């Protein structure tokens, strides 16, 4: 399947000089985790604010589209920080991460969350208030929270299982 196809690449990455250099330093990995968590905080915090507006729970004084535009640079910075630092963390322990079930769940959820984020979420969040039914906006807000926080939870589970 897809995972078996990627195994040779993962083996090469994990055994590369760069992968060994990152993985052999707890300080480098620790700092990468700090950057990763800062990125996740920006991404998930901004996502949460937009989602509660889509769910019509809070932030009602501002339209969803204006709120999404105001928060977009912070969410994008968080996404980029998370993706870059996550790739480097993975490089430092590629083979052991790749073999873990929670890592694979995280990658599946991340892929779905990214696709959903740049399609349905973006369309609904940036639309005029009356373009979509309130129930659809709530579904999109709820799914957004479920997907992104699922990515975070699966990532956290990697450390325990």
C-alpha positions in Angstrom: 0.0 0.0 0.0 1.1 3.7 0.3 3.0 3.1 3.5 5.1 0.3 2.1 5.9 2.4 -1.0 7.2 5.2 1.2 9.4 2.9 3.4 12.6 3.1 1.3 12.4 6.9 1.3 11.9 7.0 5.0 14.8 4.6 5.6 17.1 6.8 3.5 15.9 10.0 5.2 16.4 8.5 8.7 19.8 7.3 7.9 21.0 10.4 6.2 23.7 12.6 7.8 21.1 15.3 8.3 18.6 13.0 9.9 21.3 11.6 12.2 22.5 15.1 13.1 19.0 16.2 14.2 18.0 12.9 15.9 21.2 12.7 18.0 20.7 16.0 19.8 18.0 16.2 22.4 18.5 20.0 22.4 17.7 20.3 18.7 14.7 18.1 19.0 13.5 20.0 22.1 13.7 23.3 20.3 11.9 21.9 17.3 9.1 20.7 19.5 8.9 24.2 21.0 8.6 25.7 17.5 6.1 23.0 16.6 3.9 23.8 19.6 4.0 27.6 18.9 2.9 26.8 15.3 0.1 24.5 16.6 -1.0 27.2 19.1 -1.3 29.8 16.3 -3.1 27.4 13.9 -5.5 25.8 16.5 -6.2 29.1 18.3 -7.1 30.9 15.1 -9.1 27.9 13.9 -11.0 27.8 17.2 -11.9 31.5 17.0 -13.3 31.1 13.4 -15.0 27.9 14.2 -16.9 29.3 17.2 -18.1 32.1 14.9 -19.2 29.6 12.3 -21.0 27.7 15.1 -22.6 31.0 16.0 -21.4 30.6 19.6 -19.3 33.8 19.9 -17.7 36.7 18.1 -21.0 37.7 16.6 -20.1 41.4 16.3 -17.8 40.6 13.3 -18.7 38.7 10.1 -17.0 35.4 9.6 -15.3 36.6 6.4 -13.7 39.6 8.2 -12.7 37.5 11.1 -11.2 34.8 8.9 -9.3 37.5 6.9 -7.9 39.1 10.1 -6.8 35.8 11.5 -5.5 34.3 8.2 -1.9 35.5 8.5 -1.6 34.0 12.0 -3.2 30.7 11.0 -0.9 30.5 8.0 2.2 31.3 10.0 1.1 28.6 12.5 0.6 26.1 9.7 3.9 26.8 8.1 5.8 26.6 11.4 4.1 23.3 12.3 4.7 21.7 8.9 8.4 22.8 8.7 9.2 21.9 12.3 7.2 18.7 12.1 9.1 17.6 9.0 12.4 18.3 10.8 11.3 16.4 13.9 10.2 13.5 11.7 13.6 13.5 9.9 15.4 13.1 13.3 13.5 9.8 14.0 12.0 8.9 10.6 12.0 5.1 10.9 10.6 4.9 14.4 7.9 7.6 13.8 6.9 6.0 10.5 6.3 2.6 12.0 4.0 4.0 14.7 0.2 3.7 14.2 -0.5 7.1 15.8 1.9 8.8 13.4 0.1 7.3 10.5 -3.3 8.4 11.9 -1.8 11.9 12.3 -0.7 12.0 8.7 -4.1 10.8 7.4 -5.9 13.4 9.6 -3.4 16.1 8.5 -4.0 15.4 4.9 -7.8 15.4 5.3 -7.6 18.6 7.4 -5.5 20.4 4.8 -7.8 19.5 2.0 -10.8 20.5 4.0 -9.2 23.7 5.2 -8.3 24.9 1.7 -11.6 23.9 0.1 -14.9 23.7 2.2 -13.7 25.7 5.2 -12.2 28.5 3.0 -15.3 28.7 0.8 -17.7 28.9 3.8 -15.6 31.1 6.0 -14.9 33.7 3.3 -18.5 33.8 1.9 -21.1 36.4 2.6 -23.1 35.7 5.7 -26.3 34.8 3.9 -24.7 32.6 1.1 -24.9 29.3 3.1 -27.5 27.9 5.4 -26.6 28.3 9.1 -26.6 24.5 9.6 -24.0 24.1 6.8 -21.8 26.8 8.5 -22.2 24.9 11.8 -21.2 21.6 10.2 -18.2 23.1 8.6 -17.2 24.8 11.9 -17.6 21.5 13.8 -15.7 19.4 11.2 -12.9 21.9 11.2 -12.5 21.7 14.9 -12.8 17.9 14.8 -10.1 17.5 12.1 -7.5 20.0 13.4 -7.8 19.0 17.0 -7.8 15.4 15.9 -4.4 16.1 14.3 -3.2 17.6 17.5 -4.5 14.7 19.6 -3.0 12.0 17.3 0.3 13.9 17.5 0.2 13.9 21.2 -0.6 10.2 21.3 2.6 9.5 19.3 4.6 10.1 22.5 2.6 7.7 24.6 2.0 4.7 22.3 
